[in-house]
């Protein structure tokens, strides 16, 4: 999929490497991360090749691990506290839930024309932007089809569903952070697009722009833009590890700590605390994009 994305949109291996530099550097301040080191874009490219263009440092490490959260209704919360349970405050509310599915085999996936994409898959922000509609029309006029072999339709479906439920119309500016499934640097880049943080075809430049980075951390990069929405401030799967089955909950735990403002308590360092975080999203991806879930979480009160 990544090679197709490169062919269709001009994405480069160096842009992908920015994801790895970001996530490994973030992990320096996460005591739960399994791999943390200072690396450069060149280090990523010089790492042993696994499957072009992805090197060892572009890919997460499979791991063992466990994570637990307590999900309860307001009535259930009252019962827990009446029974003596000590529930951490502030509470975190799930305000949006979405899920999307797709065929296992990419050759079996449908490919939609421009009108169908804009009607059924474009975000509200994309639908309301003349510039973005013209941008997509130009892509389709040059042969682009959606999702093609370059994008995860299930991810866009899940994101749109969760955003609609939570009342999010501009994810880049209305979410304070996102913890997403970065099994590969390429999948993080593709998910920027699926979750509406940037337009389809612009995930590569977005990865290298600085918009998904944390403020106040020295990444050793000359980033052209300021951080806007921190993506994988924990270090993601690439640096924390990928304990299959527990990974999605691991992301939820990190997101809850962000919203409760307790990153320093748990990580023993406050570099990764998103300032005044009120709303975030978590994204979990299964298989070849056959099942993707997205949830929007918000600090209560």
TORMAR-452169 format. One record per residue (C-alpha): residue number from 1; x, z negated, y negated. Coordinates in Angstrom, 3 decimals, padded with zeros to 6 digits. Layout:
N
<i = NUM; x = X; z = Z; y = Y>
...
END
This chain:
301
<i = 1; x = 000.000; z = 000.000; y = 000.000>
<i = 2; x = 002.774; z = -000.816; y = -002.421>
<i = 3; x = 004.402; z = 002.586; y = -002.033>
<i = 4; x = 001.062; z = 004.215; y = -002.799>
<i = 5; x = 000.688; z = 002.015; y = -005.874>
<i = 6; x = 004.153; z = 003.104; y = -006.976>
<i = 7; x = 003.314; z = 006.773; y = -006.453>
<i = 8; x = -000.066; z = 006.599; y = -008.208>
<i = 9; x = 000.846; z = 004.365; y = -011.135>
<i = 10; x = 004.630; z = 004.368; y = -011.525>
<i = 11; x = 005.132; z = 000.741; y = -010.486>
<i = 12; x = 008.812; z = -000.104; y = -009.933>
<i = 13; x = 010.642; z = -002.471; y = -007.544>
<i = 14; x = 012.180; z = -004.177; y = -010.573>
<i = 15; x = 008.732; z = -005.008; y = -011.931>
<i = 16; x = 007.812; z = -006.547; y = -008.575>
<i = 17; x = 011.021; z = -008.582; y = -008.618>
<i = 18; x = 009.807; z = -010.358; y = -011.768>
<i = 19; x = 007.135; z = -012.006; y = -009.609>
<i = 20; x = 009.781; z = -013.446; y = -007.300>
<i = 21; x = 011.925; z = -014.686; y = -010.194>
<i = 22; x = 008.879; z = -016.374; y = -011.730>
<i = 23; x = 007.692; z = -018.053; y = -008.556>
<i = 24; x = 011.098; z = -019.255; y = -007.362>
<i = 25; x = 011.874; z = -020.635; y = -010.817>
<i = 26; x = 008.521; z = -022.423; y = -011.036>
<i = 27; x = 009.235; z = -023.999; y = -007.659>
<i = 28; x = 012.307; z = -025.740; y = -009.079>
<i = 29; x = 009.850; z = -028.212; y = -010.602>
<i = 30; x = 007.520; z = -028.565; y = -007.581>
<i = 31; x = 008.653; z = -031.223; y = -005.129>
<i = 32; x = 006.361; z = -029.736; y = -002.465>
<i = 33; x = 007.971; z = -026.297; y = -002.563>
<i = 34; x = 010.061; z = -025.332; y = 000.450>
<i = 35; x = 012.229; z = -022.800; y = -001.357>
<i = 36; x = 013.379; z = -023.112; y = -004.943>
<i = 37; x = 016.343; z = -021.419; y = -006.525>
<i = 38; x = 017.423; z = -019.655; y = -009.658>
<i = 39; x = 017.474; z = -015.945; y = -008.989>
<i = 40; x = 017.595; z = -012.758; y = -011.006>
<i = 41; x = 015.863; z = -009.414; y = -010.655>
<i = 42; x = 019.136; z = -008.053; y = -009.291>
<i = 43; x = 019.305; z = -010.847; y = -006.704>
<i = 44; x = 015.888; z = -009.804; y = -005.442>
<i = 45; x = 016.864; z = -006.148; y = -005.214>
<i = 46; x = 020.174; z = -006.986; y = -003.495>
<i = 47; x = 018.482; z = -009.204; y = -000.916>
<i = 48; x = 018.304; z = -007.711; y = 002.615>
<i = 49; x = 015.727; z = -004.931; y = 002.828>
<i = 50; x = 012.761; z = -005.677; y = 005.096>
<i = 51; x = 010.417; z = -002.740; y = 004.480>
<i = 52; x = 011.072; z = -000.569; y = 001.454>
<i = 53; x = 010.704; z = -001.482; y = -001.350>
<i = 54; x = 010.275; z = -005.130; y = -000.305>
<i = 55; x = 013.349; z = -007.260; y = 000.288>
<i = 56; x = 013.580; z = -010.719; y = 001.813>
<i = 57; x = 013.122; z = -012.331; y = -001.619>
<i = 58; x = 009.940; z = -010.305; y = -002.181>
<i = 59; x = 008.282; z = -011.923; y = 000.826>
<i = 60; x = 006.929; z = -015.410; y = 001.511>
<i = 61; x = 008.134; z = -017.577; y = 004.375>
<i = 62; x = 005.699; z = -018.522; y = 007.142>
<i = 63; x = 005.415; z = -022.268; y = 007.381>
<i = 64; x = 003.681; z = -025.307; y = 008.824>
<i = 65; x = 001.662; z = -027.611; y = 006.625>
<i = 66; x = -001.650; z = -029.249; y = 005.875>
<i = 67; x = -003.852; z = -029.832; y = 002.854>
<i = 68; x = -007.084; z = -031.728; y = 002.304>
<i = 69; x = -009.723; z = -031.756; y = -000.398>
<i = 70; x = -013.081; z = -033.525; y = -000.556>
<i = 71; x = -016.010; z = -031.288; y = -001.500>
<i = 72; x = -019.236; z = -033.103; y = -002.304>
<i = 73; x = -022.503; z = -032.652; y = -004.142>
<i = 74; x = -023.333; z = -035.038; y = -006.970>
<i = 75; x = -025.582; z = -036.938; y = -004.582>
<i = 76; x = -022.832; z = -037.018; y = -001.972>
<i = 77; x = -020.392; z = -038.333; y = -004.565>
<i = 78; x = -022.706; z = -041.227; y = -005.364>
<i = 79; x = -022.945; z = -042.101; y = -001.681>
<i = 80; x = -019.173; z = -042.003; y = -001.264>
<i = 81; x = -018.605; z = -044.293; y = -004.228>
<i = 82; x = -021.386; z = -046.627; y = -003.108>
<i = 83; x = -019.549; z = -046.913; y = 000.199>
<i = 84; x = -016.382; z = -047.957; y = -001.625>
<i = 85; x = -014.521; z = -044.645; y = -001.786>
<i = 86; x = -012.081; z = -044.368; y = -004.691>
<i = 87; x = -012.591; z = -040.938; y = -006.231>
<i = 88; x = -009.923; z = -039.693; y = -008.627>
<i = 89; x = -010.997; z = -038.842; y = -012.164>
<i = 90; x = -011.539; z = -036.570; y = -013.917>
<i = 91; x = -013.706; z = -034.784; y = -011.392>
<i = 92; x = -013.226; z = -031.076; y = -010.766>
<i = 93; x = -016.319; z = -028.901; y = -010.420>
<i = 94; x = -016.629; z = -025.629; y = -008.525>
<i = 95; x = -018.480; z = -023.408; y = -011.002>
<i = 96; x = -018.065; z = -020.044; y = -009.321>
<i = 97; x = -017.625; z = -018.798; y = -005.766>
<i = 98; x = -017.140; z = -015.224; y = -004.590>
<i = 99; x = -016.179; z = -013.411; y = -001.443>
<i = 100; x = -015.507; z = -009.815; y = -000.524>
<i = 101; x = -014.962; z = -007.935; y = 002.713>
<i = 102; x = -013.567; z = -004.577; y = 003.752>
<i = 103; x = -012.740; z = -002.576; y = 006.864>
<i = 104; x = -009.625; z = -003.622; y = 008.776>
<i = 105; x = -008.285; z = -000.064; y = 008.984>
<i = 106; x = -007.580; z = 001.426; y = 005.580>
<i = 107; x = -008.583; z = 004.895; y = 006.780>
<i = 108; x = -012.094; z = 003.508; y = 007.342>
<i = 109; x = -012.491; z = 002.263; y = 003.779>
<i = 110; x = -014.700; z = 004.244; y = 001.396>
<i = 111; x = -013.246; z = 005.801; y = -001.734>
<i = 112; x = -015.443; z = 005.744; y = -004.811>
<i = 113; x = -015.745; z = 008.109; y = -007.733>
<i = 114; x = -015.488; z = 007.056; y = -011.369>
<i = 115; x = -019.193; z = 006.430; y = -011.946>
<i = 116; x = -019.531; z = 004.287; y = -008.827>
<i = 117; x = -016.434; z = 002.283; y = -009.717>
<i = 118; x = -017.628; z = 001.588; y = -013.248>
<i = 119; x = -021.107; z = 000.626; y = -012.069>
<i = 120; x = -020.231; z = -001.507; y = -009.045>
<i = 121; x = -016.640; z = -002.729; y = -009.465>
<i = 122; x = -015.569; z = -002.746; y = -013.115>
<i = 123; x = -015.376; z = -006.167; y = -014.753>
<i = 124; x = -017.688; z = -006.932; y = -017.669>
<i = 125; x = -014.739; z = -006.643; y = -020.016>
<i = 126; x = -013.851; z = -003.196; y = -018.606>
<i = 127; x = -017.442; z = -001.980; y = -018.904>
<i = 128; x = -017.606; z = -003.072; y = -022.539>
<i = 129; x = -014.323; z = -001.455; y = -023.624>
<i = 130; x = -014.391; z = 002.173; y = -024.778>
<i = 131; x = -010.615; z = 002.310; y = -024.435>
<i = 132; x = -010.690; z = 001.053; y = -020.845>
<i = 133; x = -013.492; z = 003.408; y = -019.820>
<i = 134; x = -011.470; z = 006.312; y = -021.222>
<i = 135; x = -008.344; z = 005.035; y = -019.451>
<i = 136; x = -010.109; z = 004.943; y = -016.086>
<i = 137; x = -011.766; z = 008.324; y = -016.661>
<i = 138; x = -008.324; z = 009.827; y = -017.175>
<i = 139; x = -007.054; z = 008.256; y = -013.938>
<i = 140; x = -009.989; z = 009.647; y = -011.984>
<i = 141; x = -009.612; z = 013.076; y = -013.588>
<i = 142; x = -006.061; z = 013.099; y = -012.211>
<i = 143; x = -007.187; z = 012.306; y = -008.666>
<i = 144; x = -007.353; z = 008.511; y = -008.465>
<i = 145; x = -010.007; z = 007.093; y = -006.154>
<i = 146; x = -010.973; z = 003.470; y = -005.644>
<i = 147; x = -009.769; z = 001.483; y = -003.785>
<i = 148; x = -007.620; z = 004.241; y = -002.315>
<i = 149; x = -004.687; z = 002.754; y = -000.437>
<i = 150; x = -003.446; z = 000.940; y = -003.534>
<i = 151; x = -005.961; z = -001.855; y = -004.157>
<i = 152; x = -007.938; z = -004.602; y = -002.435>
<i = 153; x = -011.622; z = -003.881; y = -003.052>
<i = 154; x = -012.555; z = -007.199; y = -001.420>
<i = 155; x = -010.510; z = -009.009; y = -004.064>
<i = 156; x = -012.319; z = -007.330; y = -006.952>
<i = 157; x = -015.707; z = -007.997; y = -005.302>
<i = 158; x = -014.870; z = -011.683; y = -004.825>
<i = 159; x = -013.514; z = -012.068; y = -008.337>
<i = 160; x = -016.503; z = -010.426; y = -010.007>
<i = 161; x = -018.913; z = -012.568; y = -007.990>
<i = 162; x = -017.136; z = -015.809; y = -008.897>
<i = 163; x = -016.773; z = -014.841; y = -012.562>
<i = 164; x = -020.464; z = -013.991; y = -012.877>
<i = 165; x = -021.457; z = -017.360; y = -011.422>
<i = 166; x = -019.016; z = -019.231; y = -013.692>
<i = 167; x = -019.786; z = -017.235; y = -016.836>
<i = 168; x = -016.287; z = -015.743; y = -017.132>
<i = 169; x = -016.125; z = -012.330; y = -018.827>
<i = 170; x = -012.464; z = -012.150; y = -019.933>
<i = 171; x = -010.343; z = -013.708; y = -017.149>
<i = 172; x = -006.975; z = -013.352; y = -018.889>
<i = 173; x = -008.122; z = -015.398; y = -021.866>
<i = 174; x = -010.808; z = -017.590; y = -020.296>
<i = 175; x = -008.752; z = -018.892; y = -017.361>
<i = 176; x = -005.897; z = -021.300; y = -018.038>
<i = 177; x = -004.172; z = -020.529; y = -014.728>
<i = 178; x = -004.611; z = -018.808; y = -011.374>
<i = 179; x = -003.223; z = -019.783; y = -007.985>
<i = 180; x = -003.327; z = -016.621; y = -005.877>
<i = 181; x = -002.184; z = -015.286; y = -002.510>
<i = 182; x = 001.315; z = -013.873; y = -003.042>
<i = 183; x = 002.398; z = -013.149; y = 000.519>
<i = 184; x = 004.463; z = -010.387; y = -001.103>
<i = 185; x = 005.425; z = -009.748; y = -004.698>
<i = 186; x = 003.388; z = -006.570; y = -004.384>
<i = 187; x = 000.246; z = -008.446; y = -003.368>
<i = 188; x = 000.528; z = -010.711; y = -006.419>
<i = 189; x = 000.912; z = -007.630; y = -008.590>
<i = 190; x = -002.125; z = -005.957; y = -006.968>
<i = 191; x = -004.166; z = -009.134; y = -007.359>
<i = 192; x = -003.490; z = -009.230; y = -011.110>
<i = 193; x = -005.554; z = -006.042; y = -011.173>
<i = 194; x = -008.183; z = -007.132; y = -008.642>
<i = 195; x = -008.873; z = -010.322; y = -010.608>
<i = 196; x = -009.153; z = -008.504; y = -013.916>
<i = 197; x = -006.055; z = -009.977; y = -015.549>
<i = 198; x = -005.032; z = -006.408; y = -016.337>
<i = 199; x = -006.388; z = -002.924; y = -015.670>
<i = 200; x = -005.877; z = -001.087; y = -012.405>
<i = 201; x = -002.564; z = 000.727; y = -012.554>
<i = 202; x = -001.034; z = -001.757; y = -015.019>
<i = 203; x = -000.069; z = -004.536; y = -012.600>
<i = 204; x = 003.609; z = -003.556; y = -012.673>
<i = 205; x = 004.042; z = -003.754; y = -016.449>
<i = 206; x = 001.904; z = -006.918; y = -016.480>
<i = 207; x = 004.235; z = -008.547; y = -013.927>
<i = 208; x = 007.226; z = -007.931; y = -016.184>
<i = 209; x = 005.460; z = -008.689; y = -019.468>
<i = 210; x = 005.643; z = -012.482; y = -019.419>
<i = 211; x = 001.871; z = -012.993; y = -019.639>
<i = 212; x = 001.705; z = -014.626; y = -016.186>
<i = 213; x = 004.675; z = -016.959; y = -016.796>
<i = 214; x = 004.733; z = -020.620; y = -017.830>
<i = 215; x = 005.724; z = -021.510; y = -021.402>
<i = 216; x = 008.769; z = -023.685; y = -021.931>
<i = 217; x = 010.619; z = -022.627; y = -018.767>
<i = 218; x = 013.843; z = -020.606; y = -018.858>
<i = 219; x = 013.453; z = -017.769; y = -016.364>
<i = 220; x = 016.636; z = -016.006; y = -017.413>
<i = 221; x = 014.572; z = -012.956; y = -018.358>
<i = 222; x = 013.989; z = -011.092; y = -021.587>
<i = 223; x = 010.198; z = -011.145; y = -021.496>
<i = 224; x = 008.494; z = -009.012; y = -024.153>
<i = 225; x = 005.271; z = -011.042; y = -024.452>
<i = 226; x = 004.196; z = -014.677; y = -024.588>
<i = 227; x = 002.509; z = -016.443; y = -021.646>
<i = 228; x = -001.280; z = -016.121; y = -021.613>
<i = 229; x = -002.504; z = -017.166; y = -018.161>
<i = 230; x = -000.068; z = -018.878; y = -015.809>
<i = 231; x = -000.174; z = -017.305; y = -012.347>
<i = 232; x = 001.121; z = -019.366; y = -009.441>
<i = 233; x = 002.614; z = -022.126; y = -011.572>
<i = 234; x = 003.179; z = -023.974; y = -008.274>
<i = 235; x = 005.580; z = -021.281; y = -007.083>
<i = 236; x = 002.980; z = -019.656; y = -004.870>
<i = 237; x = 003.385; z = -018.763; y = -001.217>
<i = 238; x = 006.721; z = -017.098; y = -001.946>
<i = 239; x = 008.354; z = -020.410; y = -002.838>
<i = 240; x = 006.012; z = -023.051; y = -001.404>
<i = 241; x = 005.593; z = -021.394; y = 001.996>
<i = 242; x = 002.609; z = -019.883; y = 003.793>
<i = 243; x = 001.067; z = -022.393; y = 006.240>
<i = 244; x = -001.564; z = -020.019; y = 007.622>
<i = 245; x = -004.935; z = -021.747; y = 007.769>
<i = 246; x = -003.930; z = -024.345; y = 005.188>
<i = 247; x = -002.701; z = -021.983; y = 002.476>
<i = 248; x = -005.982; z = -021.607; y = 000.614>
<i = 249; x = -006.509; z = -025.362; y = 000.525>
<i = 250; x = -002.920; z = -025.857; y = -000.636>
<i = 251; x = -003.750; z = -023.663; y = -003.625>
<i = 252; x = -006.952; z = -025.643; y = -004.229>
<i = 253; x = -005.028; z = -028.925; y = -004.241>
<i = 254; x = -002.518; z = -027.588; y = -006.771>
<i = 255; x = -005.399; z = -026.330; y = -008.934>
<i = 256; x = -007.200; z = -029.680; y = -008.791>
<i = 257; x = -004.041; z = -031.492; y = -009.894>
<i = 258; x = -003.682; z = -029.059; y = -012.791>
<i = 259; x = -007.231; z = -029.726; y = -013.959>
<i = 260; x = -006.865; z = -033.485; y = -013.534>
<i = 261; x = -003.644; z = -033.386; y = -015.553>
<i = 262; x = -001.688; z = -035.095; y = -012.767>
<i = 263; x = 001.051; z = -032.553; y = -012.043>
<i = 264; x = 003.770; z = -034.945; y = -013.249>
<i = 265; x = 002.472; z = -037.661; y = -010.929>
<i = 266; x = 002.479; z = -035.404; y = -007.867>
<i = 267; x = 005.418; z = -033.066; y = -008.571>
<i = 268; x = 007.501; z = -035.787; y = -010.280>
<i = 269; x = 008.021; z = -033.374; y = -013.171>
<i = 270; x = 005.723; z = -032.093; y = -015.921>
<i = 271; x = 007.240; z = -028.636; y = -016.484>
<i = 272; x = 004.440; z = -027.031; y = -014.453>
<i = 273; x = 001.544; z = -028.848; y = -016.089>
<i = 274; x = -000.606; z = -026.263; y = -017.850>
<i = 275; x = -001.383; z = -027.878; y = -021.197>
<i = 276; x = -005.006; z = -028.984; y = -021.576>
<i = 277; x = -006.048; z = -026.994; y = -018.512>
<i = 278; x = -009.831; z = -026.861; y = -018.369>
<i = 279; x = -010.557; z = -023.885; y = -016.112>
<i = 280; x = -008.627; z = -022.159; y = -013.348>
<i = 281; x = -009.178; z = -019.873; y = -010.389>
<i = 282; x = -007.964; z = -019.868; y = -006.801>
<i = 283; x = -007.717; z = -016.779; y = -004.598>
<i = 284; x = -007.281; z = -016.570; y = -000.831>
<i = 285; x = -006.637; z = -013.376; y = 001.119>
<i = 286; x = -006.993; z = -012.691; y = 004.842>
<i = 287; x = -005.656; z = -009.874; y = 006.975>
<i = 288; x = -005.245; z = -006.493; y = 005.315>
<i = 289; x = -007.665; z = -007.516; y = 002.603>
<i = 290; x = -010.545; z = -007.673; y = 005.059>
<i = 291; x = -011.756; z = -010.977; y = 003.612>
<i = 292; x = -010.941; z = -012.389; y = 000.195>
<i = 293; x = -012.391; z = -015.454; y = -001.503>
<i = 294; x = -012.173; z = -016.506; y = -005.150>
<i = 295; x = -013.356; z = -019.772; y = -006.683>
<i = 296; x = -013.475; z = -020.869; y = -010.308>
<i = 297; x = -012.753; z = -024.560; y = -010.853>
<i = 298; x = -013.364; z = -026.545; y = -014.037>
<i = 299; x = -012.536; z = -030.018; y = -015.239>
<i = 300; x = -015.707; z = -032.075; y = -015.502>
<i = 301; x = -016.311; z = -033.905; y = -018.754>
END
